[in-house]
Amino acid sequence: MILEYDGTRYYGWQRLGNDTNTNTIQGKLEEVLSKMTGEEISVIGSGRTDAGVHALGQTANFHTDCRKSCQEIRTYLSSYLPKDIFVYSVEDVPERFHSRLSASSKTYLYRIAKPDFPSVFDRKYTWQFPETLDLSSMRQAASVLIGVHDFKGFSSLKKTKKSTVREIYLLDIIELEREIQIRIRGNGFLYNMVRIIVGGLLKVGFHKKTAADIRKSLETSERYVVGPTAPPQGLTLINIEYLE
């Protein structure tokens, strides 16, 4: 499935453990699919977006013995899912396909409203940041993050046995008339990693941090060096790419 959602009123993508609270994207999908199939459906997402984070192109998969066609499944989902979750594509995939493990790259977009031009219509989808930003300094700091690095210092993970090395392929900072957009594409992201990168870049943008501070956090893995975690509402998962 490829779906989009407004994450404003949800606790994020992931249903935690055996919690029956379905006010998560995963929980809502599983609830509807389980009712449709008469099976206990487990939905696997390409990534676990945080509470308040949105998606335009989230990918998810599930296994079922249901004989409904992909179009019938999509129609059922459209009828019974909340209006802030929309599945716009359903297709059969090989048995071994895994939405997260099969992904080759993910792209996120973070939107920041300029201080003089906050949009009342976009307030749930942008960070209404009060400072004018030095985009040149931000771009210099962003260039430090491109490539393969240990991003432990850019994560809210306290302890993990898994690798914290990731590769960022692209990190663009784009100025529009009423907002600043930060677009980031990589082979994977740690917990809160995108929002921490944005928070650090904005610190650079109003001269509270420098590109050297960003580099130091990469080298030392010290979380406190970077800056705050940007709020969730400005972040949207744009799309997931898979190797053919």
C-alpha positions as CSV (number, residue, x, y, z in Angstrom):
1,M,0.0,0.0,0.0
2,I,1.1,3.6,-0.6
3,L,-0.8,6.0,1.6
4,E,-0.8,9.6,2.8
5,Y,-2.0,10.9,6.2
6,D,-2.3,14.0,8.3
7,G,-0.6,13.0,11.5
8,T,-1.9,15.9,13.6
9,R,-4.3,13.9,15.8
10,Y,-2.4,10.6,15.9
11,Y,0.2,9.3,18.3
12,G,2.4,8.4,15.4
13,W,2.7,5.5,13.0
14,Q,3.5,2.7,15.5
15,R,1.1,0.7,17.6
16,L,3.1,-0.1,20.7
17,G,3.2,-3.7,21.7
18,N,-0.2,-5.2,22.4
19,D,-1.8,-1.8,23.2
20,T,-5.4,-1.9,22.0
21,N,-5.3,1.9,21.5
22,T,-5.7,2.3,17.8
23,N,-5.1,6.1,17.6
24,T,-2.1,5.4,15.5
25,I,-1.8,5.1,11.7
26,Q,-0.8,1.5,12.0
27,G,-3.6,0.8,14.4
28,K,-6.3,2.3,12.2
29,L,-5.1,0.3,9.2
30,E,-4.9,-3.0,11.1
31,E,-8.4,-2.4,12.6
32,V,-10.0,-1.9,9.2
33,L,-8.0,-4.6,7.4
34,S,-8.7,-7.2,10.1
35,K,-12.4,-6.4,9.9
36,M,-12.3,-6.8,6.1
37,T,-10.4,-10.1,6.1
38,G,-11.6,-11.8,9.3
39,E,-7.9,-12.3,10.0
40,E,-5.5,-10.7,12.5
41,I,-3.6,-8.4,10.2
42,S,-0.2,-6.9,11.0
43,V,0.8,-3.9,8.9
44,I,4.5,-3.2,8.3
45,G,5.4,0.4,7.6
46,S,8.5,1.7,5.8
47,G,9.2,4.0,8.8
48,R,7.7,4.9,12.2
49,T,6.7,8.5,11.9
50,D,6.4,10.3,15.2
51,A,3.3,11.8,16.7
52,G,2.2,14.8,14.7
53,V,4.3,14.0,11.6
54,H,2.6,13.7,8.3
55,A,3.2,11.5,5.1
56,L,2.5,12.0,1.4
57,G,4.1,8.7,0.4
58,Q,4.3,6.2,3.2
59,T,4.7,2.6,2.1
60,A,3.2,-0.3,4.1
61,N,2.6,-4.0,3.5
62,F,0.7,-6.9,5.0
63,H,0.1,-10.6,4.5
64,T,-3.4,-12.1,4.0
65,D,-5.2,-15.1,2.6
66,C,-8.1,-12.8,1.6
67,R,-9.2,-13.3,-2.0
68,K,-10.3,-9.7,-2.7
69,S,-8.6,-7.9,-5.5
70,C,-6.2,-5.0,-4.8
71,Q,-8.9,-2.6,-6.1
72,E,-11.5,-4.1,-3.8
73,I,-9.1,-3.7,-0.8
74,R,-8.4,-0.1,-1.7
75,T,-12.1,0.6,-2.1
76,Y,-12.8,-0.9,1.3
77,L,-10.0,1.1,3.0
78,S,-11.3,4.3,1.4
79,S,-14.8,3.6,2.8
80,Y,-13.8,2.8,6.4
81,L,-10.6,4.6,7.2
82,P,-10.8,8.1,8.8
83,K,-10.7,10.9,6.3
84,D,-7.2,12.0,7.3
85,I,-5.8,8.7,6.2
86,F,-5.9,7.8,2.4
87,V,-4.6,4.8,0.7
88,Y,-4.2,5.6,-3.0
89,S,-2.4,2.5,-4.2
90,V,-2.6,-1.2,-3.4
91,E,-0.7,-3.9,-5.3
92,D,0.5,-7.4,-5.0
93,V,4.2,-7.8,-4.2
94,P,6.5,-10.8,-3.8
95,E,6.2,-12.7,-0.5
96,R,9.6,-11.6,0.7
97,F,8.9,-7.9,0.2
98,H,9.3,-5.8,3.4
99,S,8.3,-2.1,3.4
100,R,11.2,-1.1,5.7
101,L,14.0,-3.6,5.0
102,S,13.5,-3.5,1.2
103,A,13.7,0.3,1.0
104,S,16.7,1.9,-0.7
105,S,16.0,5.5,0.3
106,K,13.6,7.8,2.1
107,T,12.9,11.5,1.5
108,Y,11.6,13.9,4.1
109,L,10.5,17.5,3.8
110,Y,10.5,20.0,6.7
111,R,8.7,23.3,6.3
112,I,9.5,26.5,8.2
113,A,7.2,29.5,7.9
114,K,9.0,32.9,7.5
115,P,8.4,35.1,10.6
116,D,6.6,37.8,8.6
117,F,4.4,35.5,6.5
118,P,2.9,32.7,8.6
119,S,0.0,31.1,6.9
120,V,-3.1,30.4,9.0
121,F,-3.9,27.5,6.6
122,D,-0.5,25.9,6.9
123,R,0.0,26.3,10.7
124,K,-0.5,22.5,11.3
125,Y,2.2,21.7,8.6
126,T,4.9,24.3,9.3
127,W,7.1,25.4,12.2
128,Q,6.2,29.0,12.8
129,F,9.8,30.0,13.6
130,P,10.2,33.6,14.9
131,E,13.7,34.4,13.7
132,T,15.1,35.5,10.3
133,L,17.5,32.8,9.2
134,D,21.0,33.0,7.6
135,L,20.5,30.5,4.8
136,S,24.1,30.7,3.6
137,S,25.4,29.5,7.0
138,M,22.7,26.8,7.1
139,R,23.7,25.5,3.7
140,Q,27.4,25.4,4.8
141,A,26.4,23.4,7.9
142,A,24.2,21.1,5.8
143,S,27.1,20.2,3.5
144,V,28.9,18.7,6.5
145,L,26.1,16.1,6.9
146,I,26.2,14.8,3.4
147,G,27.7,11.3,3.0
148,V,28.2,8.4,5.4
149,H,28.4,9.3,9.1
150,D,27.7,7.9,12.5
151,F,24.5,10.0,13.4
152,K,24.3,8.8,17.0
153,G,24.5,12.5,18.2
154,F,21.6,13.3,15.9
155,S,19.2,10.8,17.6
156,S,17.0,10.6,20.7
157,L,18.1,6.9,21.1
158,K,19.6,6.5,24.5
159,K,21.1,3.0,24.0
160,T,21.1,0.7,21.0
161,K,23.0,-2.3,19.8
162,K,22.2,-1.6,16.2
163,S,24.4,0.5,13.9
164,T,23.8,4.3,14.0
165,V,25.7,4.8,10.7
166,R,23.5,6.2,7.9
167,E,24.1,7.9,4.6
168,I,22.6,11.2,3.5
169,Y,22.4,11.6,-0.2
170,L,20.8,15.0,-0.4
171,L,20.2,17.9,2.0
172,D,18.7,21.0,0.3
173,I,17.6,24.2,1.8
174,I,15.1,26.0,-0.5
175,E,13.7,29.5,0.0
176,L,10.2,30.2,-1.1
177,E,8.1,33.4,-0.8
178,R,6.5,32.5,2.5
179,E,8.6,29.6,3.8
180,I,11.9,27.8,4.0
181,Q,11.9,24.1,3.0
182,I,14.6,21.6,4.1
183,R,14.5,18.5,1.9
184,I,16.6,15.5,3.1
185,R,17.1,12.1,1.4
186,G,19.0,9.2,2.8
187,N,19.2,5.4,3.1
188,G,17.5,5.5,6.5
189,F,17.0,7.7,9.6
190,L,17.4,7.2,13.3
191,Y,14.7,8.1,15.9
192,N,14.1,11.9,15.7
193,M,17.1,12.2,13.4
194,V,15.5,14.5,10.8
195,R,14.0,16.8,13.4
196,I,17.3,17.0,15.3
197,I,19.1,17.9,12.1
198,V,16.5,20.6,11.4
199,G,16.9,22.0,14.9
200,G,20.6,22.1,14.6
201,L,20.5,23.8,11.2
202,L,18.1,26.5,12.5
203,K,20.5,27.1,15.4
204,V,23.1,27.8,12.8
205,G,20.7,29.9,10.9
206,F,20.3,32.5,13.7
207,H,24.0,32.2,14.8
208,K,23.7,30.2,17.9
209,K,25.7,27.3,16.4
210,T,28.2,26.9,13.6
211,A,29.0,24.4,10.9
212,A,31.9,23.4,13.2
213,D,29.4,22.5,16.0
214,I,27.6,20.3,13.6
215,R,30.8,18.6,12.6
216,K,31.8,18.2,16.3
217,S,28.5,16.3,17.0
218,L,29.3,13.9,14.1
219,E,32.8,13.3,15.4
220,T,31.9,13.0,19.1
221,S,28.3,11.6,18.9
222,E,27.4,14.1,21.6
223,R,23.7,14.9,21.4
224,Y,23.8,18.2,23.3
225,V,26.1,19.9,20.8
226,V,23.5,20.0,18.0
227,G,20.5,21.9,19.3
228,P,16.8,21.3,20.0
229,T,14.5,18.8,18.3
230,A,12.3,20.6,15.8
231,P,8.6,20.2,16.4
232,P,6.8,17.5,14.5
233,Q,4.1,19.4,12.6
234,G,6.6,20.7,10.0
235,L,7.8,17.3,9.0
236,T,6.4,15.2,6.1
237,L,7.5,11.8,4.8
238,I,7.5,12.4,1.0
239,N,8.3,9.1,-0.5
240,I,10.1,5.8,-0.2
241,E,12.2,4.3,-3.1
242,Y,12.9,0.7,-3.8
243,L,15.4,-1.1,-6.0
244,E,13.7,-2.8,-9.0
